[in-house]
Amino acid sequence: MRALCLGAAGAVKDVRRWAGGLRRMAPAAVPATVVFALVLPVFLVCNTVRLVVGSPLLYEYDFARYDVESRTGLPRQELRRAAKQIVDYFTNREEWLDVRVQSEGSTISLFGDREVLHMRDVKGLVRGTYAAGLWAGVYVAAFVAGGFTLEGRRFLPLLASGVKWSAIGSVAAIALVGLASLVAFDPIFTAFHRLSFSNDLWLLDPDTDYLLKMFPQGFFLDATLAIALLSVLGFAVLVGATALLRRRLA
């Protein structure tokens, strides 16, 4: 109980220090700092999505976990090739996905028309996520550079507090999403698709469509949990780095 009270008192003191720092700075710093606290998780989560989507480790892990070789009839090397083509598709200028693999001695196009149409929608969503992470990073960099340029060392306590409170709110939200995914991923997964896409092309047949054979629903749960964990670790690194820098410059 005493530790809880001390923690609450420390939090109140930190909020007052942050508010005092805002008042001492230029009026424009107030909305800029609030936007920074909101934009920081966008930068971190969106770039974590990019990292996870492009990571061969995730695909290797799930190909083994869900026995994708047996589900698809494709050897592991061809599954790797197909995954790489999909990852490359998210960043190239091609409108249509054409994944080609070797099967029974011949080259085949792996996905059908409905799958290809759906992947065009997925590409738009993924590229939008990548763009959001990029522009959020531009704002974060400009805010930090501008703060140190205008305020020097006086900006560091404000930055550290902004990172800390952004992290607290974001980690709480990420933890909630992660817990909800573990408890009820099926309805969340369905709701996500209904909100993200304006058509029903995502309703595929797991018995015939290779997209679902390669990436069963469990794959997306694993990816969601990986994004959540890495995002939390990223916030921990940011909070620790700013606190350490603040102590060394004090």
N, C-alpha and C positions, 0 to 999 in steps of 0.2 A: 504493500500500500504506500509506504514511504517512497519507494522507487518510482511508483506511478505518479505521485504528487510532484516529485523532483523533475520527472520527465515533462510533465505538463507545464511546470513553472519555466523550465528551459525553453520549451516551445513558445510560450507566450513572450519570453524575453527575446527570442530570435525573431518573432514576428514584429515586435516593437522596433528592434534594431533595423530590420529590413525597411519598415515603414519610415523610420527616421532617416535612413539613407536615401530613400526616394524623395523625401521632402527637401533634403539638402541639395539635391541635383536639380538640373533644369526641368521645367514642367513637362517637356516632351519625354523625359526619361521614365515617367510613371507609366504611360501606356506602352512604351517600348519594352519595359521590363515585364509587364503583364503578358504582352504578346510573346516575349521570349520564353516565359514559363509555360505557355501553351504550345509553342512551336517546338520546343526541345523534345518532347515525347514523339511528335510527328517525325522529326528528323531521326531519332534513334530507332523507333519501331519500323518505319518504312525502309531504312537502310538495313535493318536486321532481316526484314522480309527478303530484300535483295540478296543478302548473304546466304540465307537458308535456301532460297529457290535455286541459287547457282552452285550450291555445295554438292559435290559428288558423294560425300559421306552419307547424306540423307537418303539418296537413291540406293546406294549400296546396302545400307542398313535395311531399308524397307523391301528391297528385292529379296533379301534373304529372309526377313521376318515373315513376309506374306507369301513366300514360295512362288514368286511371280514367274519364274522359269516354267514351272508346271502349269500355271494358270494360262500362260500365253503360248507355250510350246517353243519359246525362243531361248537360245542360250544366253548366258550372262553378258557376253561380249556384245551381242546385238541389242540387248536391253540398255547397256551403257551407251551405245551409239544412238539409240532412239532418244534416251534422256538428254544427251548432249544436243541433239537437233532441236528438241523442245526448248531447252534453256537458251540456245542461240536464237531461236525464233522470237523470243520475247524482246530481244534487243536489235534485231535486224529490221530491214525495211520491207520484208516480204509480207503481203497481205494474207496469204494462205499457207498453212502448215502442210508440208509434204514430207513426212517421215518415211524414209526408205531403209529397209533392212534386208538381210539375207535370210531366206527361208527355203529349206529343201533345195538348195543349190541355185536358187534364182532370186532376183531382187524384186521385192514387192513394196507397194505403198501401204503402210500399216493401217491408216485410219480412213474410215468412210466419210461420206459427205457431211453427215450430221455432226460427226466429231470435229471435222475441219471447221465447220461453221461455228461450232461452240468455242473452239480454240481461238478463233478470231475475236470473239467477245472477251475471252479470258486474257488475250494479249492486250486489249484496250484497258482492262482493269489493272493488269500488272504494270503496264507502262505508266498509267496514271499514278500508281503507288510509287514507282521509281521517281517520277517527276516531282511528286510531293516531297519525297525525301531530299531531292536535290535542292529545291527552292527553300525548304526549311533549313537546310544546311547553309545556304547563302545568307539567310537572315541571321542565323546563330553566329556565323563568322563575322558578319557586319556589326552585329550588336556587341560582341566581345571586343572586336578591334576598335569600334567607336568609343566604347566605354573606357578602355585603357588609354586611348588617345586623348580623350577629353578630361578624364578624372585621375588618370595614373593609378597609384596604389589604392587610392580611396575607393576605386571601383571594385576591388577584389572582394571585400566582405559582402557587398551587395550581390555580386555574381555568385559567390558561394551560397548565400542564402537562397537566391533564386533557383539555383540548381537543386538545392536540398528540398525545397518545397515543391518544385516541379516533380522531383523524384518520388516524394511521399505520395502525392496524388496519383501519379502514373503507376507506381508499383501497386497501389491499392486497386486500381482499375484492372491492371494486368492480372493480379492475383484472382480477382473476381471472375474475369473471363476464363482463366485457366481452370479454376474450380468448376465453373459452370460447364466447361467443355468436358471435364472428366465425368461429371454427373449426367449430363444430358446433351451429348454432342450431336446426336441424330437430329433433334428438332432445331438446334442452333445451325447446323450445317444446311438444313433445308431452308430455314429462314434467310440465311446469308445469300443463298442462290436466288431466292425469290426477290430479295431486295436489290441484288447486284445486277441481275439480268432481266431484260424486258421480254424474254421469250422462254420457251421450255426446251431449248436445245440441250440443256444440261441433263435432261431426263433420258439417260442412256441405258442400254441393256448390259448388265454385267456378264451375261453369258456369251454375248456375241461381239460387243464393242471393246476393242483393245485398250481404249483409253481407261476404261474402268478395270480391265484386267491388270493393267500395269500399275494403276493408282487406285487401289480400293480405298474406302472411306477411312480406314485406319491410317493410311498414309497421311491424310490431311490432319488427322488428330495429332499424329506425331509431329508434323510440321508446325502446327499451332502451338504445341507445348514447347518445341524448340525455340520458336520465335519469342514466346513469353519468357522462357528461362534466360535466353541471351539478352533480351531487352532489360530484364532486371539486373543482370550482371553488368550491362553497360551503364546503367544508372549508378550502380555501386562504384564502378571505376570513376565515373565523373564526380560523384560526391567525395570520394576519397582523394582524388587528385586536387580538386579545388580546396578542400580542407587542408591538405598537406602544403600546398603552395601558400595558402593564407598564413599558416603557422611559420613557414620559413621566412616569409617577408615581414612578419610582425616585428 
